[in-house]
Structure formats: C-alpha cells, structure tokens
C-alpha cells in the first residue's frame, strides 16, 4: 500500500495595509500607489510556490493561510490564482482549510462574498474591539458599527468565522471586557483569538509608553482580565486548545496554526514570509526577502523568494518544538526534545513539575494550565 504523502501547510504573506497599526511589528507597507507592484507580487508568489514545490516533493496540502498585512485587500481573483497554483503543486486534502485574515472595514466587507467564491472557507476577522474609543486608541481603520456590520456579513459568507480581539487596554475593566467579549461571540464565530495587548519594541506604542503617554495595565489587572477571558469563553462552550486560541469544538480549531504548533512543514511565500520544510531528511528554515520589490527581484533572479535554505541542527529543531509545542495541550514527546538532553528525570523537568508548571508524564512534555499562563518562563527554564 502506498503511504500517503506527508502533510504540508502554505503561508502566503500579503504585506500591504491601508493603515499601519501602532502596536504592529509585522512586515507591512502602506497600500497606496502600489498597484503595479501588487500585480507583479501575485506572479512572484506563484513562481516562488512552484520553486518550493520542487524542494518539498509530493505532499498533502492541508492548509493555505493568507496573512499579512491585510490580505482582504487582495483582489479576489488574485486569491483564486494563488489557490489554484497551490492545489496544482501539491495534492489537496479532502478537507483542505483555506483561511484569510481580514479587517472589518466597509470596503473590505464588500469583498467577503467574492473572497468566499474564490475559495476562502475560513475568515479570520480582526475586530480587536467593539468600542469606538478603544479602536481609535489602537489605530484601527474601522469603528464599532463597521465591525458589527462586517461580523454579520462574514457569518453569512463563510462556513467558518474566527475573531481576533485585543484586551488589557489602558483603563479597561474586567466587567467591560467581559461584556464586550460576550457581544462579539453573539455573532456566531466558532473560534476566538483573544490577545493581551503587548508593547513590542520599535513600534509606535513602544515609543508612546517610553514617553509616558500611556501605561499598560499592571500585572494584577492583566491577570483579572485573563481570568475573565477564560471564564466568558468557557461558559460559551469554547475550549482553550492553545494559549491564545479558543475553539467551539475540535472541527473549529485552526488547522493552519496547528501545523506550526505540531511541528509540521510549511512553505512561506510573499515578502518576509518564513517557512520550515524538510529537504532530503533535514528540516530547513526559509526567510523571504522583506521588501516587496526585493522579493519580486529575488524570485525573478533565482525562482524563489529566499536566498538560502538554512538547515536546522537537531538542537535548534528541538528548541523550536519546545517553543511551539508547549502552546497546545498535547505538548511534545520526549523523543522530539532528546537533542536537548531533556527527560522525565532531568532536574529542570522535576523542578517545573514540582512547581505545578509541567504535567508529570513519562512520555510527553506538557504544560499545566498554570504553566501555560507562565509559558515564557517555562520555556526559558527548559532552554537554559
């Protein structure tokens, strides 16, 4: 019997945004005046995917994820072209998941039906807040009324709807956040990614905090907001299957994110996209050229968007498995982290088990609920 080809995900990075959010540290560029560049970028992404398919060999395509940036600004026919190429280059799984990130502006909401017709089955909607003052503070390009309209349209247009929300905003109370989250859930999303506002180095928010223009909530308030998040979502039937991701049932989980967390291979295409692919038995990292013009030129010259494959050492690959695998409940097997010298009898493992941060398990490395709350600390202890 022929063994089925190993699973593979594809990540497509569309780097353009109508507005750059002050908390964002992604590889993004203003959308204006780039029509010719965007047209060339679609062709470059398809050529890049084609070149990487020659590296991966036959694989089963389990997910395609359009991220950014703001991929809902892509022309729907461009989305369809990229999807057609991915389906042609690899064997699509019968339940192939196609996801796309979107903002809830009225202009983008008008494209939702066309994007669904292009093959997108799962929309990840960046609502972030349902409060006008909060949205203005976050630098979003929509107000609460537009978010509610987009939620209604998306719930009808797509088989699966996921929401991104940001909490731990300055002055936010657990009571207000709980009410806001419950309202967001009322539109029928089956997946929610609630993120605590993080001040990333080099962003506009980082500069504002250092200048004293605002202060994030302290640890006590942040913990209360986190507890509210868990309580509201659990009461609504959502399971925290990952640190910041909640799904109403197993089928609602993000298959693409699980590709990352389970350590599967994924191709990255588009400016700045990262990938992890196994070539001749060695797991390799890829990182595409960041600037769109440089990426387009790199593809034109070499056929692919990155300069070199970077083979990962067994230790580096095992470190990545710890960082990503502990984010989900099953964790990682001790076999996968053997290059790090970790075992159930290791002193650091015993200490973390004793502190209630790791489960006592002789076959797998798994964080407890308390450990997932302090995951950065747990990972630092494991990777000393």
Kinemage of the C-alpha trace (Angstrom):
@kinemage 1
@onewidth
@group {chain A} dominant
@subgroup {mainchain}
@vectorlist {calphas} color= white
{ca unk a 1} P 0.000 0.000 0.000
{ca unk a 2} L 1.283 3.462 -0.918
{ca unk a 3} L 1.951 5.589 2.137
{ca unk a 4} L 0.127 8.957 1.958
{ca unk a 5} L 2.325 11.994 1.356
{ca unk a 6} L 3.279 13.942 4.472
{ca unk a 7} L 1.092 16.945 5.335
{ca unk a 8} L 2.120 20.471 4.373
{ca unk a 9} L 0.789 23.953 5.039
{ca unk a 10} L 1.267 27.043 2.888
{ca unk a 11} L 1.528 30.549 4.303
{ca unk a 12} L 1.110 33.492 1.903
{ca unk a 13} L 2.139 36.913 3.205
{ca unk a 14} L 0.354 39.921 1.695
{ca unk a 15} L 2.240 42.862 3.245
{ca unk a 16} L 0.006 45.816 2.370
{ca unk a 17} L -2.193 47.712 4.820
{ca unk a 18} L -4.420 50.749 4.423
{ca unk a 19} L -3.080 51.940 7.785
{ca unk a 20} L -0.183 50.770 9.947
{ca unk a 21} L -1.423 49.986 13.481
{ca unk a 22} L 0.724 51.464 16.266
{ca unk a 23} L 1.111 48.094 18.037
{ca unk a 24} L 2.116 46.157 14.898
{ca unk a 25} L 5.636 44.819 14.383
{ca unk a 26} L 4.881 42.710 11.294
{ca unk a 27} L 6.393 43.179 7.856
{ca unk a 28} L 3.844 45.676 6.462
{ca unk a 29} L 3.736 48.564 3.982
{ca unk a 30} L 1.209 51.236 3.086
{ca unk a 31} L -1.205 50.135 0.367
{ca unk a 32} L -1.364 53.364 -1.610
{ca unk a 33} L 0.158 53.753 -5.067
{ca unk a 34} L 1.407 50.170 -5.356
{ca unk a 35} L -0.955 48.702 -7.970
{ca unk a 36} L 1.818 47.685 -10.379
{ca unk a 37} L 3.932 46.241 -7.588
{ca unk a 38} L 0.971 44.244 -6.260
{ca unk a 39} L 0.239 42.802 -9.668
{ca unk a 40} L 3.863 41.702 -10.009
{ca unk a 41} L 3.803 40.305 -6.473
{ca unk a 42} L 0.983 37.861 -7.270
{ca unk a 43} L 3.045 36.373 -10.086
{ca unk a 44} L 6.154 36.252 -7.891
{ca unk a 45} L 4.292 34.391 -5.133
{ca unk a 46} L 3.075 31.774 -7.614
{ca unk a 47} L 6.602 31.362 -9.040
{ca unk a 48} L 8.005 31.057 -5.504
{ca unk a 49} L 5.475 28.360 -4.609
{ca unk a 50} L 6.382 26.492 -7.795
{ca unk a 51} L 10.091 26.536 -6.961
{ca unk a 52} L 9.474 25.391 -3.384
{ca unk a 53} L 7.244 22.542 -4.543
{ca unk a 54} L 10.294 21.160 -6.345
{ca unk a 55} L 12.094 21.166 -2.970
{ca unk a 56} L 9.326 19.583 -0.903
{ca unk a 57} L 8.346 16.909 -3.388
{ca unk a 58} L 4.859 15.339 -3.289
{ca unk a 59} L 2.956 16.407 -0.189
{ca unk a 60} L -0.639 16.529 1.049
{ca unk a 61} L -1.761 20.145 1.260
{ca unk a 62} L -3.766 20.543 4.486
{ca unk a 63} L -3.983 24.327 4.785
{ca unk a 64} L -3.410 27.585 2.947
{ca unk a 65} L -3.318 30.733 5.053
{ca unk a 66} L -3.310 34.270 3.661
{ca unk a 67} L -1.835 36.568 6.322
{ca unk a 68} L -0.313 39.968 6.453
{ca unk a 69} L -0.597 42.817 6.299
{ca unk a 70} L -4.176 42.837 5.143
{ca unk a 71} L -4.850 40.078 2.608
{ca unk a 72} L -8.529 41.087 2.381
{ca unk a 73} L -7.154 43.977 0.300
{ca unk a 74} L -6.090 41.415 -2.326
{ca unk a 75} L -8.219 41.223 -5.425
{ca unk a 76} L -10.366 38.074 -5.095
{ca unk a 77} L -9.158 36.832 -8.478
{ca unk a 78} L -5.562 37.088 -7.204
{ca unk a 79} L -6.509 34.955 -4.197
{ca unk a 80} L -8.063 32.442 -6.580
{ca unk a 81} L -4.906 32.352 -8.733
{ca unk a 82} L -2.655 31.630 -5.755
{ca unk a 83} L -5.044 28.933 -4.514
{ca unk a 84} L -5.205 27.297 -7.926
{ca unk a 85} L -1.408 27.157 -8.016
{ca unk a 86} L -1.175 25.623 -4.534
{ca unk a 87} L -3.781 22.992 -5.401
{ca unk a 88} L -1.903 22.170 -8.604
{ca unk a 89} L 1.528 21.935 -6.967
{ca unk a 90} L 0.519 19.694 -4.050
{ca unk a 91} L -2.282 17.182 -3.509
{ca unk a 92} L -5.139 18.931 -1.672
{ca unk a 93} L -6.504 17.117 1.355
{ca unk a 94} L -10.232 16.402 1.064
{ca unk a 95} L -10.795 18.814 3.943
{ca unk a 96} L -8.231 21.435 2.859
{ca unk a 97} L -8.592 24.536 5.030
{ca unk a 98} L -8.228 27.922 3.276
{ca unk a 99} L -8.031 30.874 5.654
{ca unk a 100} L -7.667 34.598 5.106
{ca unk a 101} L -7.172 37.481 7.518
{ca unk a 102} L -9.447 40.490 7.091
{ca unk a 103} L -10.221 43.828 8.670
{ca unk a 104} L -13.855 44.816 9.245
{ca unk a 105} L -13.876 47.999 7.181
{ca unk a 106} L -16.900 48.515 4.965
{ca unk a 107} L -14.686 48.425 1.851
{ca unk a 108} L -13.264 45.033 2.753
{ca unk a 109} L -16.605 43.617 3.901
{ca unk a 110} L -17.947 44.250 0.405
{ca unk a 111} L -15.359 41.738 -0.860
{ca unk a 112} L -16.298 38.927 1.520
{ca unk a 113} L -18.682 37.117 -0.815
{ca unk a 114} L -16.180 37.337 -3.683
{ca unk a 115} L -13.386 36.033 -1.438
{ca unk a 116} L -15.587 33.110 -0.408
{ca unk a 117} L -16.302 32.416 -4.084
{ca unk a 118} L -12.529 32.476 -4.709
{ca unk a 119} L -12.130 29.538 -2.333
{ca unk a 120} L -11.674 31.030 1.137
{ca unk a 121} L -13.579 28.933 3.675
{ca unk a 122} L -12.367 30.439 6.936
{ca unk a 123} L -12.212 34.154 7.632
{ca unk a 124} L -10.099 35.486 10.487
{ca unk a 125} L -11.614 38.878 11.249
{ca unk a 126} L -9.502 41.439 13.083
{ca unk a 127} L -12.307 43.022 15.097
{ca unk a 128} L -9.945 43.815 18.027
{ca unk a 129} L -12.601 45.819 19.918
{ca unk a 130} L -16.273 46.809 19.859
{ca unk a 131} L -15.671 50.189 21.454
{ca unk a 132} L -15.010 53.332 19.411
{ca unk a 133} L -12.554 54.873 21.873
{ca unk a 134} L -10.592 51.624 22.075
{ca unk a 135} L -10.485 51.285 18.291
{ca unk a 136} L -9.219 54.858 17.946
{ca unk a 137} L -6.548 54.172 20.563
{ca unk a 138} L -5.499 51.011 18.694
{ca unk a 139} L -5.212 52.972 15.447
{ca unk a 140} L -7.740 50.801 13.673
{ca unk a 141} L -9.268 51.818 10.354
{ca unk a 142} L -12.841 50.979 11.395
{ca unk a 143} L -15.321 51.895 14.091
{ca unk a 144} L -17.524 49.621 16.194
{ca unk a 145} L -20.507 49.965 13.866
{ca unk a 146} L -18.405 48.805 10.900
{ca unk a 147} L -17.145 45.864 12.967
{ca unk a 148} L -20.696 44.781 13.731
{ca unk a 149} L -21.727 45.068 10.056
{ca unk a 150} L -18.675 43.044 8.981
{ca unk a 151} L -19.438 40.357 11.558
{ca unk a 152} L -22.953 39.954 10.196
{ca unk a 153} L -21.748 39.733 6.583
{ca unk a 154} L -18.876 37.352 7.376
{ca unk a 155} L -21.072 34.994 9.392
{ca unk a 156} L -23.277 34.538 6.315
{ca unk a 157} L -20.487 34.415 3.703
{ca unk a 158} L -18.032 31.916 5.231
{ca unk a 159} L -18.507 28.399 6.617
{ca unk a 160} L -16.060 29.209 9.435
{ca unk a 161} L -15.504 32.515 11.211
{ca unk a 162} L -12.702 33.381 13.611
{ca unk a 163} L -12.317 36.612 15.596
{ca unk a 164} L -9.212 38.392 16.830
{ca unk a 165} L -9.720 40.565 19.918
{ca unk a 166} L -7.262 42.670 21.920
{ca unk a 167} L -7.668 43.173 25.647
{ca unk a 168} L -5.610 44.621 28.534
{ca unk a 169} L -6.074 48.055 27.023
{ca unk a 170} L -5.368 51.064 29.262
{ca unk a 171} L -8.266 51.683 31.661
{ca unk a 172} L -10.139 48.513 30.671
{ca unk a 173} L -12.022 46.750 33.465
{ca unk a 174} L -12.814 43.033 33.643
{ca unk a 175} L -16.554 43.848 33.670
{ca unk a 176} L -16.384 45.939 30.496
{ca unk a 177} L -14.163 43.394 28.758
{ca unk a 178} L -16.486 40.531 29.671
{ca unk a 179} L -19.498 42.370 28.208
{ca unk a 180} L -17.564 43.254 25.044
{ca unk a 181} L -16.387 39.686 24.538
{ca unk a 182} L -19.881 38.276 25.060
{ca unk a 183} L -21.253 40.676 22.436
{ca unk a 184} L -18.565 39.623 19.941
{ca unk a 185} L -19.477 35.970 20.491
{ca unk a 186} L -23.145 36.691 19.793
{ca unk a 187} L -22.398 36.962 16.049
{ca unk a 188} L -21.722 33.245 15.772
{ca unk a 189} L -17.941 32.906 15.484
{ca unk a 190} L -16.689 29.426 16.387
{ca unk a 191} L -13.077 30.455 17.000
{ca unk a 192} L -11.690 33.356 19.030
{ca unk a 193} L -8.111 34.557 19.443
{ca unk a 194} L -8.033 36.989 22.389
{ca unk a 195} L -4.614 38.607 22.745
{ca unk a 196} L -3.325 40.690 25.619
{ca unk a 197} L -2.006 43.981 24.270
{ca unk a 198} L 1.757 43.565 24.017
{ca unk a 199} L 4.096 46.521 23.647
{ca unk a 200} L 6.563 45.364 21.015
{ca unk a 201} L 9.964 47.035 20.769
{ca unk a 202} L 10.264 49.577 17.978
{ca unk a 203} L 6.523 50.126 17.494
{ca unk a 204} L 4.682 53.424 17.877
{ca unk a 205} L 3.171 52.114 21.121
{ca unk a 206} L 6.640 51.332 22.451
{ca unk a 207} L 7.682 54.934 21.864
{ca unk a 208} L 4.459 56.234 23.418
{ca unk a 209} L 4.920 54.164 26.584
{ca unk a 210} L 8.532 55.262 26.946
{ca unk a 211} L 7.390 58.888 26.642
{ca unk a 212} L 4.778 58.368 29.342
{ca unk a 213} L 1.752 58.898 27.094
{ca unk a 214} L 0.024 55.803 28.454
{ca unk a 215} L 0.772 52.788 30.640
{ca unk a 216} L -0.421 49.211 30.075
{ca unk a 217} L -2.451 47.611 32.896
{ca unk a 218} L -0.366 46.257 35.756
{ca unk a 219} L 0.069 42.523 36.334
{ca unk a 220} L -2.855 42.269 38.761
{ca unk a 221} L -5.314 43.867 36.334
{ca unk a 222} L -3.865 41.846 33.453
{ca unk a 223} L -4.418 38.631 35.398
{ca unk a 224} L -8.014 39.610 36.185
{ca unk a 225} L -8.663 40.349 32.503
{ca unk a 226} L -7.131 36.987 31.564
{ca unk a 227} L -9.346 35.186 34.072
{ca unk a 228} L -12.400 36.986 32.663
{ca unk a 229} L -11.430 35.877 29.156
{ca unk a 230} L -11.215 32.237 30.180
{ca unk a 231} L -14.480 32.337 32.159
{ca unk a 232} L -16.539 34.005 29.412
{ca unk a 233} L -15.261 31.715 26.667
{ca unk a 234} L -15.614 28.554 28.737
{ca unk a 235} L -19.200 29.490 29.615
{ca unk a 236} L -19.905 29.928 25.892
{ca unk a 237} L -18.640 26.426 25.085
{ca unk a 238} L -15.138 27.328 23.876
{ca unk a 239} L -12.076 25.218 24.672
{ca unk a 240} L -8.653 26.854 25.139
{ca unk a 241} L -6.859 24.437 22.839
{ca unk a 242} L -3.842 26.790 22.706
{ca unk a 243} L -2.543 29.623 24.878
{ca unk a 244} L -4.358 32.368 22.951
{ca unk a 245} L -6.799 30.408 20.824
{ca unk a 246} L -10.233 29.102 21.750
{ca unk a 247} L -12.494 26.941 19.603
{ca unk a 248} L -16.040 25.683 19.928
{ca unk a 249} L -15.323 22.029 19.156
{ca unk a 250} L -12.383 20.260 17.534
{ca unk a 251} L -13.513 20.992 13.962
{ca unk a 252} L -13.347 24.726 14.665
{ca unk a 253} L -9.651 24.673 15.565
{ca unk a 254} L -7.297 26.457 13.184
{ca unk a 255} L -5.659 23.717 11.170
{ca unk a 256} L -3.002 26.084 9.878
{ca unk a 257} L -1.915 27.162 13.341
{ca unk a 258} L -1.814 23.510 14.350
{ca unk a 259} L 0.656 22.948 11.506
{ca unk a 260} L 3.005 25.327 13.346
{ca unk a 261} L 2.348 24.032 16.853
{ca unk a 262} L 2.650 20.366 15.851
{ca unk a 263} L 5.967 20.945 14.090
{ca unk a 264} L 4.739 20.071 10.590
{ca unk a 265} L 6.287 21.508 7.437
{ca unk a 266} L 5.002 24.720 5.892
{ca unk a 267} L 6.019 26.729 2.852
{ca unk a 268} L 6.241 30.500 3.279
{ca unk a 269} L 5.737 32.742 0.239
{ca unk a 270} L 5.468 36.501 -0.019
{ca unk a 271} L 7.682 39.304 1.314
{ca unk a 272} L 9.221 38.424 4.675
{ca unk a 273} L 7.451 35.062 4.910
{ca unk a 274} L 9.109 32.348 6.984
{ca unk a 275} L 8.917 28.633 6.208
{ca unk a 276} L 10.021 25.279 7.579
{ca unk a 277} L 10.451 22.487 5.044
{ca unk a 278} L 12.175 19.127 5.134
{ca unk a 279} L 14.644 18.663 2.286
{ca unk a 280} L 16.484 15.330 1.943
{ca unk a 281} L 15.576 14.447 5.501
{ca unk a 282} L 16.809 17.717 7.037
{ca unk a 283} L 14.445 20.322 8.457
{ca unk a 284} L 15.331 23.695 6.954
{ca unk a 285} L 14.309 27.280 7.630
{ca unk a 286} L 13.472 29.791 4.920
{ca unk a 287} L 13.021 33.553 5.190
{ca unk a 288} L 11.927 35.543 2.157
{ca unk a 289} L 13.261 38.976 1.287
{ca unk a 290} L 11.271 41.503 3.310
{ca unk a 291} L 10.700 44.428 0.957
{ca unk a 292} L 8.189 43.665 -1.818
{ca unk a 293} L 10.459 44.996 -4.575
{ca unk a 294} L 13.396 42.946 -3.282
{ca unk a 295} L 11.220 39.845 -3.040
{ca unk a 296} L 9.953 40.258 -6.612
{ca unk a 297} L 13.511 40.728 -7.855
{ca unk a 298} L 14.806 37.735 -5.885
{ca unk a 299} L 12.116 35.484 -7.395
{ca unk a 300} L 12.847 36.800 -10.877
{ca unk a 301} L 16.553 36.068 -10.475
{ca unk a 302} L 16.509 32.739 -8.626
{ca unk a 303} L 12.954 31.412 -8.911
{ca unk a 304} L 12.303 31.637 -5.168
{ca unk a 305} L 11.891 34.431 -2.644
{ca unk a 306} L 14.658 33.498 -0.210
{ca unk a 307} L 18.401 33.429 -0.733
{ca unk a 308} L 19.379 30.221 1.057
{ca unk a 309} L 17.939 27.193 2.770
{ca unk a 310} L 19.127 27.172 6.387
{ca unk a 311} L 19.492 23.600 7.704
{ca unk a 312} L 18.459 23.428 11.361
{ca unk a 313} L 20.696 21.499 13.740
{ca unk a 314} L 18.985 18.796 15.815
{ca unk a 315} L 19.280 21.105 18.837
{ca unk a 316} L 17.738 24.083 17.022
{ca unk a 317} L 14.896 21.943 15.696
{ca unk a 318} L 14.236 20.556 19.182
{ca unk a 319} L 14.216 24.073 20.652
{ca unk a 320} L 11.573 25.091 18.136
{ca unk a 321} L 9.477 22.084 19.120
{ca unk a 322} L 9.589 23.140 22.769
{ca unk a 323} L 8.653 26.761 21.964
{ca unk a 324} L 5.736 25.903 19.680
{ca unk a 325} L 4.643 22.516 21.007
{ca unk a 326} L 4.086 23.601 24.605
{ca unk a 327} L 1.484 26.091 23.397
{ca unk a 328} L -1.013 23.254 22.903
{ca unk a 329} L -2.275 20.716 25.401
{ca unk a 330} L -0.657 17.550 23.923
{ca unk a 331} L 2.788 19.185 24.190
{ca unk a 332} L 5.774 17.386 22.658
{ca unk a 333} L 7.227 13.921 23.116
{ca unk a 334} L 10.500 13.458 24.948
{ca unk a 335} L 11.770 11.757 21.784
{ca unk a 336} L 11.386 15.071 19.918
{ca unk a 337} L 13.380 17.011 22.514
{ca unk a 338} L 16.058 14.354 23.106
{ca unk a 339} L 18.769 16.515 21.446
{ca unk a 340} L 18.304 18.956 24.356
{ca unk a 341} L 19.047 16.250 26.901
{ca unk a 342} L 15.577 16.605 28.420
{ca unk a 343} L 13.940 13.587 30.029
{ca unk a 344} L 11.427 12.956 32.825
{ca unk a 345} L 14.372 12.580 35.239
{ca unk a 346} L 16.074 15.864 34.329
{ca unk a 347} L 16.434 18.237 37.290
{ca unk a 348} L 14.792 21.141 35.414
{ca unk a 349} L 11.830 18.964 34.448
{ca unk a 350} L 11.409 17.760 38.028
{ca unk a 351} L 11.571 21.327 39.334
{ca unk a 352} L 8.894 22.541 36.913
{ca unk a 353} L 6.697 19.546 37.715
{ca unk a 354} L 7.121 20.266 41.401
{ca unk a 355} L 6.161 23.899 40.829
{ca unk a 356} L 2.950 22.796 39.120
{ca unk a 357} L 4.004 24.177 35.731
{ca unk a 358} L 4.555 20.884 33.884
{ca unk a 359} L 2.466 17.732 33.994
{ca unk a 360} L 4.040 14.604 35.452
{ca unk a 361} L 4.227 12.481 32.301
{ca unk a 362} L 6.923 9.973 31.336
{ca unk a 363} L 6.269 10.189 27.599
{ca unk a 364} L 5.456 13.831 26.881
{ca unk a 365} L 6.475 17.332 27.897
{ca unk a 366} L 3.189 19.121 28.675
{ca unk a 367} L 2.425 22.401 30.399
{ca unk a 368} L -0.262 22.559 33.069
{ca unk a 369} L -2.901 25.327 32.871
{ca unk a 370} L -0.736 27.311 35.304
{ca unk a 371} L 2.314 26.592 33.151
{ca unk a 372} L 0.585 27.827 30.016
{ca unk a 373} L -0.129 31.097 31.795
{ca unk a 374} L 3.614 31.408 32.540
{ca unk a 375} L 4.789 29.762 29.333
{ca unk a 376} L 7.619 32.192 28.576
{ca unk a 377} L 9.108 31.404 31.994
{ca unk a 378} L 8.698 27.648 31.477
{ca unk a 379} L 10.374 27.758 28.065
{ca unk a 380} L 13.274 29.834 29.396
{ca unk a 381} L 13.848 27.271 32.147
{ca unk a 382} L 13.797 24.392 29.665
{ca unk a 383} L 16.137 26.033 27.166
{ca unk a 384} L 18.790 27.273 29.605
